[in-house]
Amino acid sequence: MVTRQSAPLGAPNWIDLTTSDLERAQQFYGAVFGWTYETGGPEYGGYVTESFDGNVVAGLMSNDPQWNAPDAWTTYLHTADADATVAAAIAAGGGNCGGVMDIPEKGRMAMMTDPAGVFYGIWQPAGHEGFAVFNEAGAPVYHQLTTRDYAGGLDFYRTVYG
């Protein structure tokens, strides 16, 4: 099993699914990947952590209709300084969707868009490093950016994340 303590800076270090049917998603991913679930307390807004063979691999949360957002998986990129990363992304033409949020005893995060409008997240660990197992069945393996501006995307992500 491929495990790690921490992802390289700028690399994917977390994924989560925002879904309009939390129970059905848990049943599906539990059956397909063998994931087990732990629901956080009220301080975490009912956020669900998914694990594979005892190692955290992803998160799951209910989609709020007021967000006017589709159900979707989000990839988070590792940062050592969420505030500086948000500033660098904005300076490079990206956007921030609501500021940096502190997640008690876990880390800091922000939801971002690149210049083409692609939605992604950043994660600054402080107790929760991100997915602990990867690159095998049942765990995160592959992250792909689909964009209409390939050259602009390369420039943005290289500028902000190295």
N, CA, C and O atoms as a DFTB+ gen file, in Angstrom:
648 C
 N C O
     1  1       0.846      -1.173       0.000
     2  2       0.000       0.000       0.000
     3  2       0.893       1.237       0.000
     4  3       1.811       1.349       0.813
     5  1       0.618       2.163      -0.916
     6  2       1.394       3.400      -1.009
     7  2       0.794       4.418      -0.039
     8  3      -0.325       4.891      -0.240
     9  1       1.539       4.750       1.006
    10  2       1.085       5.746       1.978
    11  2       2.088       6.885       2.021
    12  3       3.218       6.763       1.549
    13  1       1.651       7.988       2.596
    14  2       2.555       9.130       2.749
    15  2       2.128       9.949       3.950
    16  3       0.971       9.917       4.366
    17  1       3.077      10.679       4.494
    18  2       2.791      11.566       5.606
    19  2       2.327      12.925       5.118
    20  3       1.501      13.570       5.765
    21  1       2.856      13.368       3.971
    22  2       2.548      14.697       3.457
    23  2       2.779      14.713       1.950
    24  3       3.669      14.028       1.445
    25  1       1.979      15.494       1.238
    26  2       2.145      15.657      -0.209
    27  2       3.162      16.757      -0.487
    28  3       3.333      17.656       0.336
    29  1       3.839      16.704      -1.625
    30  2       4.699      17.827      -2.009
    31  2       3.861      19.101      -2.167
    32  3       2.685      19.030      -2.523
    33  1       4.453      20.243      -1.909
    34  2       3.734      21.507      -2.089
    35  2       3.268      21.626      -3.535
    36  3       4.018      21.327      -4.465
    37  1       2.034      22.061      -3.714
    38  2       1.452      22.226      -5.040
    39  2       0.814      20.975      -5.603
    40  3       0.128      21.044      -6.623
    41  1       1.021      19.830      -4.964
    42  2       0.451      18.566      -5.436
    43  2      -0.930      18.342      -4.816
    44  3      -1.232      18.909      -3.766
    45  1      -1.769      17.526      -5.450
    46  2      -3.041      17.173      -4.820
    47  2      -2.801      16.507      -3.467
    48  3      -1.978      15.599      -3.344
    49  1      -3.537      16.977      -2.450
    50  2      -3.412      16.348      -1.137
    51  2      -4.761      16.029      -0.500
    52  3      -4.813      15.498       0.609
    53  1      -5.851      16.351      -1.194
    54  2      -7.176      16.008      -0.670
    55  2      -8.182      16.076      -1.805
    56  3      -8.003      16.816      -2.772
    57  1      -9.238      15.294      -1.669
    58  2     -10.380      15.362      -2.573
    59  2     -11.634      15.269      -1.738
    60  3     -11.642      14.627      -0.688
    61  1     -12.695      15.907      -2.197
    62  2     -13.986      15.658      -1.576
    63  2     -15.097      15.784      -2.603
    64  3     -14.961      16.430      -3.643
    65  1     -16.192      15.142      -2.265
    66  2     -17.379      15.140      -3.105
    67  2     -18.465      15.947      -2.423
    68  3     -18.803      15.697      -1.266
    69  1     -19.005      16.904      -3.133
    70  2     -20.200      17.620      -2.702
    71  2     -21.359      16.964      -3.441
    72  3     -21.370      16.913      -4.671
    73  1     -22.336      16.463      -2.688
    74  2     -23.404      15.672      -3.293
    75  2     -24.774      16.038      -2.739
    76  3     -24.906      16.420      -1.576
    77  1     -25.789      15.916      -3.585
    78  2     -27.159      16.176      -3.151
    79  2     -27.780      14.941      -2.492
    80  3     -28.894      15.024      -1.975
    81  1     -27.091      13.811      -2.499
    82  2     -27.598      12.586      -1.876
    83  2     -26.460      11.892      -1.115
    84  3     -25.831      10.958      -1.613
    85  1     -26.224      12.372       0.083
    86  2     -25.116      11.890       0.912
    87  2     -25.208      10.386       1.174
    88  3     -24.219       9.665       1.039
    89  1     -26.387       9.923       1.545
    90  2     -26.556       8.505       1.879
    91  2     -26.286       7.612       0.660
    92  3     -25.615       6.587       0.774
    93  1     -26.801       7.999      -0.479
    94  2     -26.593       7.203      -1.696
    95  2     -25.110       7.190      -2.100
    96  3     -24.588       6.159      -2.525
    97  1     -24.445       8.333      -1.965
    98  2     -23.015       8.396      -2.286
    99  2     -22.220       7.471      -1.369
   100  3     -21.311       6.777      -1.824
   101  1     -22.558       7.458      -0.080
   102  2     -21.859       6.574       0.855
   103  2     -22.080       5.106       0.483
   104  3     -21.148       4.303       0.517
   105  1     -23.310       4.765       0.131
   106  2     -23.591       3.384      -0.271
   107  2     -22.794       3.018      -1.524
   108  3     -22.204       1.940      -1.598
   109  1     -22.781       3.916      -2.501
   110  2     -22.098       3.649      -3.764
   111  2     -20.595       3.474      -3.562
   112  3     -20.036       2.452      -3.961
   113  1     -19.934       4.459      -2.947
   114  2     -18.480       4.392      -2.791
   115  2     -18.063       3.312      -1.798
   116  3     -16.977       2.745      -1.913
   117  1     -18.919       3.031      -0.831
   118  2     -18.639       1.916       0.067
   119  2     -18.647       0.590      -0.676
   120  3     -17.790      -0.263      -0.441
   121  1     -19.622       0.412      -1.583
   122  2     -19.718      -0.830      -2.356
   123  2     -18.601      -0.940      -3.392
   124  3     -18.032      -2.017      -3.574
   125  1     -18.282       0.162      -4.070
   126  2     -17.293       0.122      -5.149
   127  2     -15.866       0.034      -4.614
   128  3     -15.070      -0.770      -5.098
   129  1     -15.538       0.864      -3.611
   130  2     -14.154       0.959      -3.140
   131  2     -13.911       0.351      -1.758
   132  3     -12.763       0.226      -1.333
   133  1     -14.976      -0.026      -1.057
   134  2     -14.804      -0.543       0.289
   135  2     -14.545       0.541       1.317
   136  3     -14.000       0.271       2.387
   137  1     -14.940       1.783       0.990
   138  2     -14.707       2.893       1.910
   139  2     -15.605       2.790       3.130
   140  3     -16.739       2.320       3.045
   141  1     -15.087       3.235       4.258
   142  2     -15.859       3.376       5.486
   143  2     -15.947       4.862       5.804
   144  3     -15.193       5.665       5.254
   145  1     -16.862       5.227       6.688
   146  2     -17.188       6.639       6.878
   147  2     -17.200       7.030       8.347
   148  3     -17.575       6.251       9.224
   149  1     -16.777       8.265       8.581
   150  2     -16.861       8.861       9.913
   151  2     -17.387      10.279       9.743
   152  3     -16.787      11.097       9.046
   153  1     -18.521      10.561      10.392
   154  2     -19.137      11.879      10.282
   155  2     -18.624      12.781      11.391
   156  3     -18.658      12.419      12.567
   157  1     -18.146      13.960      11.004
   158  2     -17.648      14.939      11.964
   159  2     -18.781      15.568      12.760
   160  3     -19.948      15.498      12.374
   161  1     -18.423      16.174      13.860
   162  2     -19.391      16.833      14.715
   163  2     -19.899      18.136      14.120
   164  3     -19.551      18.495      12.995
   165  1     -20.730      18.843      14.888
   166  2     -21.321      20.085      14.390
   167  2     -20.287      21.146      14.020
   168  3     -20.538      21.975      13.145
   169  1     -19.122      21.126      14.681
   170  2     -18.083      22.106      14.352
   171  2     -17.520      21.880      12.952
   172  3     -16.849      22.754      12.404
   173  1     -17.792      20.699      12.367
   174  2     -17.347      20.382      11.007
   175  2     -18.509      20.349      10.020
   176  3     -18.339      19.927       8.876
   177  1     -19.677      20.786      10.450
   178  2     -20.822      20.887       9.553
   179  2     -21.303      19.559       8.996
   180  3     -21.881      19.515       7.910
   181  1     -21.070      18.471       9.730
   182  2     -21.492      17.161       9.252
   183  2     -20.614      16.587       8.154
   184  3     -21.009      15.635       7.480
   185  1     -19.422      17.155       7.964
   186  2     -18.480      16.671       6.948
   187  2     -18.126      15.219       7.242
   188  3     -17.867      14.859       8.390
   189  1     -18.117      14.400       6.223
   190  2     -17.850      12.971       6.352
   191  2     -16.452      12.668       5.819
   192  3     -16.099      13.085       4.716
   193  1     -15.658      11.942       6.605
   194  2     -14.336      11.508       6.164
   195  2     -14.437      10.057       5.709
   196  3     -14.971       9.201       6.414
   197  1     -13.907       9.801       4.509
   198  2     -13.938       8.463       3.934
   199  2     -12.566       7.823       4.124
   200  3     -11.537       8.467       3.920
   201  1     -12.563       6.558       4.513
   202  2     -11.308       5.838       4.733
   203  2     -11.298       4.539       3.946
   204  3     -12.340       3.951       3.656
   205  1     -10.093       4.112       3.611
   206  2      -9.865       2.844       2.921
   207  2      -8.803       2.088       3.701
   208  3      -7.681       2.568       3.859
   209  1      -9.150       0.923       4.181
   210  2      -8.213       0.094       4.939
   211  2      -7.597       0.867       6.109
   212  3      -6.413       0.718       6.412
   213  1      -8.426       1.697       6.763
   214  2      -7.985       2.453       7.928
   215  2      -7.249       3.746       7.640
   216  3      -6.823       4.426       8.573
   217  1      -7.088       4.105       6.372
   218  2      -6.394       5.337       5.983
   219  2      -7.369       6.306       5.323
   220  3      -8.153       5.902       4.465
   221  1      -7.330       7.583       5.715
   222  2      -8.238       8.557       5.114
   223  2      -7.885       8.759       3.642
   224  3      -6.713       8.830       3.271
   225  1      -8.935       8.851       2.807
   226  2      -8.720       9.010       1.368
   227  2      -9.519      10.154       0.758
   228  3      -9.150      10.651      -0.305
   229  1     -10.609      10.588       1.402
   230  2     -11.458      11.599       0.779
   231  2     -12.450      12.142       1.798
   232  3     -12.540      11.662       2.928
   233  1     -13.188      13.152       1.368
   234  2     -14.250      13.728       2.169
   235  2     -15.548      13.736       1.385
   236  3     -15.564      13.544       0.170
   237  1     -16.628      13.961       2.100
   238  2     -17.964      13.925       1.515
   239  2     -18.826      14.923       2.274
   240  3     -18.804      14.961       3.505
   241  1     -19.579      15.722       1.547
   242  2     -20.454      16.680       2.217
   243  2     -21.721      16.898       1.411
   244  3     -21.745      16.694       0.198
   245  1     -22.776      17.317       2.104
   246  2     -24.048      17.600       1.446
   247  2     -23.960      18.891       0.658
   248  3     -23.386      19.879       1.118
   249  1     -24.532      18.873      -0.530
   250  2     -24.596      20.056      -1.381
   251  2     -25.789      20.899      -0.939
   252  3     -26.916      20.406      -0.896
   253  1     -25.550      22.136      -0.618
   254  2     -26.593      23.064      -0.207
   255  2     -27.205      23.691      -1.459
   256  3     -26.477      24.293      -2.249
   257  1     -28.523      23.571      -1.667
   258  2     -29.141      24.165      -2.858
   259  2     -28.862      25.663      -3.002
   260  3     -28.863      26.184      -4.117
   261  1     -28.624      26.359      -1.890
   262  2     -28.331      27.796      -1.956
   263  2     -26.983      28.076      -2.612
   264  3     -26.739      29.199      -3.054
   265  1     -26.107      27.085      -2.684
   266  2     -24.806      27.282      -3.324
   267  2     -24.935      27.366      -4.839
   268  3     -24.045      27.878      -5.518
   269  1     -26.055      26.858      -5.368
   270  2     -26.271      26.859      -6.817
   271  2     -25.086      26.221      -7.544
   272  3     -24.610      26.738      -8.555
   273  1     -24.627      25.103      -7.018
   274  2     -23.462      24.408      -7.573
   275  2     -23.835      22.960      -7.885
   276  3     -24.653      22.364      -7.184
   277  1     -23.243      22.400      -8.924
   278  2     -23.523      20.994      -9.240
   279  2     -22.826      20.063      -8.253
   280  3     -21.856      20.446      -7.599
   281  1     -23.331      18.845      -8.157
   282  2     -22.610      17.819      -7.416
   283  2     -21.288      17.595      -8.140
   284  3     -21.269      17.469      -9.365
   285  1     -20.189      17.543      -7.404
   286  2     -18.886      17.424      -8.065
   287  2     -17.801      17.023      -7.074
   288  3     -17.893      17.286      -5.875
   289  1     -16.770      16.376      -7.616
   290  2     -15.544      16.122      -6.880
   291  2     -14.655      17.354      -6.991
   292  3     -14.599      17.988      -8.045
   293  1     -13.963      17.693      -5.915
   294  2     -13.014      18.806      -5.909
   295  2     -11.647      18.281      -5.484
   296  3     -11.527      17.542      -4.507
   297  1     -10.627      18.673      -6.229
   298  2      -9.243      18.362      -5.874
   299  2      -8.648      19.558      -5.143
   300  3      -8.834      20.701      -5.561
   301  1      -7.934      19.297      -4.053
   302  2      -7.268      20.332      -3.265
   303  2      -5.766      20.208      -3.468
   304  3      -5.225      19.102      -3.497
   305  1      -5.097      21.345      -3.608
   306  2      -3.648      21.377      -3.775
   307  2      -2.987      21.783      -2.463
   308  3      -3.475      22.668      -1.760
   309  1      -1.883      21.136      -2.142
   310  2      -1.158      21.362      -0.892
   311  2      -0.486      22.736      -0.896
   312  3       0.181      23.113      -1.860
   313  1      -0.672      23.464       0.184
   314  2       0.003      24.743       0.381
   315  2       0.519      24.824       1.808
   316  3      -0.066      24.242       2.722
   317  1       1.602      25.538       1.993
   318  2       2.137      25.788       3.333
   319  2       1.560      27.066       3.919
   320  3       1.665      27.292       5.125
   321  1       0.945      27.916       3.079
   322  2       0.420      29.207       3.519
   323  2      -0.793      29.562       2.664
   324  3      -0.653      30.094       1.562
   325  1      -1.979      29.266       3.177
   326  2      -3.207      29.484       2.412
   327  2      -3.392      30.949       2.033
   328  3      -3.807      31.245       0.912
   329  1      -3.094      31.864       2.939
   330  2      -3.273      33.289       2.634
   331  2      -2.366      33.728       1.488
   332  3      -2.808      34.430       0.578
   333  1      -1.100      33.318       1.529
   334  2      -0.160      33.682       0.469
   335  2      -0.548      33.035      -0.856
   336  3      -0.391      33.649      -1.912
   337  1      -1.051      31.804      -0.814
   338  2      -1.461      31.125      -2.041
   339  2      -2.668      31.808      -2.657
   340  3      -2.723      31.976      -3.875
   341  1      -3.636      32.205      -1.842
   342  2      -4.793      32.943      -2.366
   343  2      -4.325      34.230      -3.028
   344  3      -4.766      34.553      -4.131
   345  1      -3.440      34.966      -2.373
   346  2      -2.933      36.223      -2.943
   347  2      -2.203      35.969      -4.261
   348  3      -2.389      36.717      -5.221
   349  1      -1.378      34.929      -4.318
   350  2      -0.644      34.610      -5.549
   351  2      -1.591      34.195      -6.665
   352  3      -1.394      34.574      -7.820
   353  1      -2.615      33.422      -6.331
   354  2      -3.580      32.986      -7.344
   355  2      -4.363      34.168      -7.899
   356  3      -4.588      34.253      -9.106
   357  1      -4.775      35.071      -7.033
   358  2      -5.503      36.262      -7.490
   359  2      -4.598      37.122      -8.363
   360  3      -5.033      37.617      -9.403
   361  1      -3.352      37.304      -7.957
   362  2      -2.400      38.095      -8.749
   363  2      -2.158      37.477     -10.126
   364  3      -1.850      38.190     -11.081
   365  1      -2.299      36.151     -10.229
   366  2      -2.082      35.454     -11.501
   367  2      -3.363      35.326     -12.327
   368  3      -3.370      34.673     -13.370
   369  1      -4.447      35.953     -11.856
   370  2      -5.689      35.957     -12.622
   371  2      -6.754      34.999     -12.146
   372  3      -7.810      34.892     -12.770
   373  1      -6.504      34.294     -11.046
   374  2      -7.491      33.376     -10.490
   375  2      -8.459      34.098      -9.576
   376  3      -8.394      35.318      -9.429
   377  1      -9.351      33.347      -8.967
   378  2     -10.333      33.922      -8.060
   379  2     -10.437      33.125      -6.781
   380  3     -10.047      31.959      -6.727
   381  1     -10.967      33.766      -5.750
   382  2     -11.196      33.138      -4.453
   383  2     -12.685      33.182      -4.176
   384  3     -13.322      34.221      -4.346
   385  1     -13.239      32.065      -3.753
   386  2     -14.679      31.939      -3.541
   387  2     -15.013      31.986      -2.056
   388  3     -15.539      31.009      -1.523
   389  1     -14.729      33.075      -1.382
   390  2     -15.179      33.210      -0.011
   391  2     -14.120      33.313       1.057
   392  3     -14.462      33.269       2.239
   393  1     -12.876      33.446       0.720
   394  2     -11.837      33.626       1.726
   395  2     -11.288      32.320       2.249
   396  3     -11.761      31.239       1.898
   397  1     -10.283      32.437       3.093
   398  2      -9.650      31.276       3.721
   399  2     -10.465      30.897       4.947
   400  3     -10.857      31.764       5.729
   401  1     -10.722      29.606       5.118
   402  2     -11.491      29.107       6.259
   403  2     -10.591      28.264       7.151
   404  3      -9.795      27.460       6.667
   405  1     -10.726      28.455       8.449
   406  2     -10.027      27.622       9.421
   407  2     -10.908      26.426       9.762
   408  3     -12.081      26.589      10.096
   409  1     -10.349      25.243       9.678
   410  2     -11.047      24.017      10.053
   411  2     -10.411      23.558      11.361
   412  3      -9.251      23.145      11.369
   413  1     -11.159      23.622      12.477
   414  2     -10.575      23.358      13.790
   415  2      -9.757      22.067      13.844
   416  3     -10.237      20.993      13.481
   417  1      -8.517      22.197      14.304
   418  2      -7.588      21.087      14.533
   419  2      -7.231      20.308      13.267
   420  3      -6.588      19.261      13.353
   421  1      -7.636      20.799      12.098
   422  2      -7.392      20.070      10.845
   423  2      -6.489      20.845       9.895
   424  3      -5.517      20.294       9.377
   425  1      -6.806      22.132       9.657
   426  2      -6.029      22.927       8.715
   427  2      -6.790      24.146       8.243
   428  3      -7.762      24.576       8.865
   429  1      -6.332      24.694       7.131
   430  2      -6.957      25.877       6.535
   431  2      -7.207      25.577       5.066
   432  3      -6.432      24.869       4.423
   433  1      -8.287      26.118       4.549
   434  2      -8.648      25.831       3.170
   435  2      -9.259      27.047       2.503
   436  3      -9.720      27.980       3.160
   437  1      -9.252      27.011       1.195
   438  2      -9.952      28.018       0.404
   439  2     -10.408      27.366      -0.887
   440  3      -9.748      26.473      -1.418
   441  1     -11.535      27.821      -1.376
   442  2     -12.041      27.373      -2.666
   443  2     -11.647      28.428      -3.686
   444  3     -11.819      29.626      -3.462
   445  1     -11.115      27.962      -4.815
   446  2     -10.497      28.844      -5.796
   447  2     -11.052      28.581      -7.196
   448  3     -11.693      27.560      -7.446
   449  1     -10.790      29.526      -8.100
   450  2     -10.978      29.297      -9.530
   451  2      -9.712      29.748     -10.241
   452  3      -9.053      30.701      -9.827
   453  1      -9.387      29.044     -11.318
   454  2      -8.265      29.501     -12.135
   455  2      -8.796      30.519     -13.152
   456  3     -10.004      30.751     -13.182
   457  1      -7.958      31.130     -13.976
   458  2      -8.431      32.160     -14.904
   459  2      -9.497      31.679     -15.892
   460  3     -10.264      32.492     -16.408
   461  1      -9.556      30.376     -16.163
   462  2     -10.573      29.833     -17.067
   463  2     -11.867      29.493     -16.333
   464  3     -12.834      29.055     -16.956
   465  1     -11.895      29.693     -15.004
   466  2     -13.088      29.415     -14.220
   467  2     -13.150      28.018     -13.632
   468  3     -14.174      27.635     -13.066
   469  1     -12.076      27.248     -13.754
   470  2     -12.043      25.898     -13.191
   471  2     -11.986      25.996     -11.666
   472  3     -11.162      26.723     -11.111
   473  1     -12.861      25.263     -11.006
   474  2     -13.014      25.269      -9.559
   475  2     -12.072      24.238      -8.937
   476  3     -12.014      23.098      -9.397
   477  1     -11.336      24.628      -7.900
   478  2     -10.449      23.718      -7.167
   479  2     -10.280      24.261      -5.759
   480  3     -10.750      25.357      -5.456
   481  1      -9.618      23.508      -4.902
   482  2      -9.387      23.957      -3.538
   483  2      -7.912      23.954      -3.193
   484  3      -7.092      23.356      -3.890
   485  1      -7.589      24.636      -2.101
   486  2      -6.247      24.548      -1.525
   487  2      -6.394      24.074      -0.083
   488  3      -7.383      24.375       0.584
   489  1      -5.406      23.336       0.383
   490  2      -5.423      22.797       1.741
   491  2      -4.067      23.012       2.386
   492  3      -3.034      22.587       1.868
   493  1      -4.097      23.692       3.547
   494  2      -2.912      23.902       4.376
   495  2      -3.067      23.021       5.608
   496  3      -3.861      23.343       6.492
   497  1      -2.332      21.921       5.690
   498  2      -2.501      20.992       6.801
   499  2      -2.089      21.584       8.149
   500  3      -1.144      22.366       8.248
   501  1      -2.824      21.187       9.172
   502  2      -2.484      21.498      10.569
   503  2      -3.169      20.442      11.434
   504  3      -4.045      20.759      12.238
   505  1      -2.767      19.206      11.264
   506  2      -3.397      18.102      11.977
   507  2      -3.987      17.070      11.032
   508  3      -4.050      15.887      11.366
   509  1      -4.416      17.504       9.864
   510  2      -4.923      16.591       8.825
   511  2      -4.116      16.846       7.560
   512  3      -4.288      17.874       6.904
   513  1      -3.239      15.915       7.221
   514  2      -2.318      16.105       6.092
   515  2      -2.976      15.924       4.734
   516  3      -2.434      16.367       3.721
   517  1      -4.132      15.283       4.698
   518  2      -4.775      14.965       3.429
   519  2      -4.875      13.465       3.281
   520  3      -4.781      12.729       4.263
   521  1      -5.067      13.007       2.043
   522  2      -5.209      11.559       1.884
   523  2      -3.894      10.869       2.219
   524  3      -2.810      11.304       1.828
   525  1      -4.039       9.763       2.968
   526  2      -2.868       9.067       3.502
   527  2      -2.447       7.891       2.636
   528  3      -1.336       7.381       2.780
   529  1      -3.310       7.462       1.750
   530  2      -2.990       6.370       0.840
   531  2      -3.405       6.821      -0.552
   532  3      -4.424       7.492      -0.717
   533  1      -2.611       6.452      -1.555
   534  2      -2.902       6.901      -2.915
   535  2      -2.270       5.944      -3.919
   536  3      -1.474       5.074      -3.568
   537  1      -2.644       6.131      -5.157
   538  2      -2.039       5.418      -6.283
   539  2      -2.265       3.911      -6.240
   540  3      -1.397       3.129      -6.627
   541  1      -3.455       3.511      -5.760
   542  2      -3.838       2.104      -5.796
   543  2      -5.352       2.013      -5.759
   544  3      -6.029       2.988      -5.433
   545  1      -5.879       0.856      -6.088
   546  2      -7.326       0.664      -6.096
   547  2      -7.918       1.050      -4.744
   548  3      -7.407       0.653      -3.697
   549  1      -8.990       1.821      -4.775
   550  2      -9.664       2.245      -3.556
   551  2      -9.161       3.557      -2.995
   552  3      -9.661       4.025      -1.972
   553  1      -8.181       4.158      -3.645
   554  2      -7.587       5.413      -3.165
   555  2      -7.402       6.371      -4.343
   556  3      -7.460       5.947      -5.497
   557  1      -7.180       7.661      -4.062
   558  2      -6.935       8.604      -5.162
   559  2      -5.750       8.156      -6.021
   560  3      -4.705       7.754      -5.510
   561  1      -5.942       8.236      -7.326
   562  2      -4.907       7.784      -8.251
   563  2      -4.540       8.863      -9.256
   564  3      -3.358       9.071      -9.527
   565  1      -5.510       9.543      -9.806
   566  2      -5.259      10.398     -10.966
   567  2      -6.097      11.667     -10.863
   568  3      -7.283      11.609     -10.537
   569  1      -5.489      12.796     -11.137
   570  2      -6.181      14.085     -11.140
   571  2      -5.943      14.730     -12.496
   572  3      -4.807      14.811     -12.962
   573  1      -7.012      15.185     -13.122
   574  2      -6.893      15.770     -14.460
   575  2      -7.590      17.115     -14.500
   576  3      -8.693      17.273     -13.977
   577  1      -6.942      18.076     -15.119
   578  2      -7.538      19.387     -15.354
   579  2      -8.117      19.403     -16.761
   580  3      -7.403      19.156     -17.733
   581  1      -9.400      19.691     -16.871
   582  2     -10.046      19.858     -18.166
   583  2     -10.345      21.342     -18.319
   584  3     -11.085      21.919     -17.523
   585  1      -9.768      21.953     -19.344
   586  2      -9.886      23.396     -19.518
   587  2      -9.925      23.754     -20.994
   588  3      -9.452      22.999     -21.843
   589  1     -10.493      24.911     -21.287
   590  2     -10.509      25.422     -22.662
   591  2      -9.240      26.207     -22.980
   592  3      -8.997      26.559     -24.134
   593  1      -8.434      26.481     -21.959
   594  2      -7.219      27.278     -22.148
   595  2      -6.026      26.522     -21.567
   596  3      -5.564      26.825     -20.467
   597  1      -5.540      25.550     -22.305
   598  2      -4.451      24.701     -21.829
   599  2      -3.201      25.522     -21.510
   600  3      -2.631      25.386     -20.428
   601  1      -2.775      26.364     -22.438
   602  2      -1.556      27.162     -22.228
   603  2      -1.721      28.103     -21.039
   604  3      -0.810      28.242     -20.223
   605  1      -2.874      28.745     -20.941
   606  2      -3.132      29.638     -19.813
   607  2      -3.168      28.886     -18.494
   608  3      -2.689      29.388     -17.477
   609  1      -3.735      27.678     -18.505
   610  2      -3.762      26.853     -17.302
   611  2      -2.368      26.469     -16.849
   612  3      -2.045      26.554     -15.664
   613  1      -1.538      26.043     -17.805
   614  2      -0.149      25.719     -17.463
   615  2       0.551      26.914     -16.837
   616  3       1.218      26.789     -15.810
   617  1       0.395      28.063     -17.461
   618  2       1.044      29.271     -16.952
   619  2       0.556      29.598     -15.543
   620  3       1.364      29.886     -14.660
   621  1      -0.753      29.555     -15.326
   622  2      -1.325      29.867     -14.013
   623  2      -0.806      28.909     -12.938
   624  3      -0.279      29.351     -11.917
   625  1      -0.954      27.615     -13.161
   626  2      -0.574      26.645     -12.128
   627  2       0.935      26.634     -11.885
   628  3       1.370      26.446     -10.749
   629  1       1.724      26.828     -12.911
   630  2       3.179      26.922     -12.710
   631  2       3.546      28.178     -11.933
   632  3       4.416      28.139     -11.063
   633  1       2.895      29.281     -12.239
   634  2       3.179      30.545     -11.547
   635  2       2.819      30.457     -10.070
   636  3       3.596      30.872      -9.210
   637  1       1.642      29.918      -9.780
   638  2       1.151      29.904      -8.402
   639  2       1.733      28.745      -7.594
   640  3       2.065      28.917      -6.421
   641  1       1.859      27.578      -8.203
   642  2       2.207      26.372      -7.447
   643  2       3.577      25.787      -7.767
   644  3       4.010      24.845      -7.103
   645  1       4.255      26.315      -8.752
   646  2       5.618      25.875      -9.041
   647  2       5.741      24.782     -10.053
   648  3       6.850      24.346     -10.360
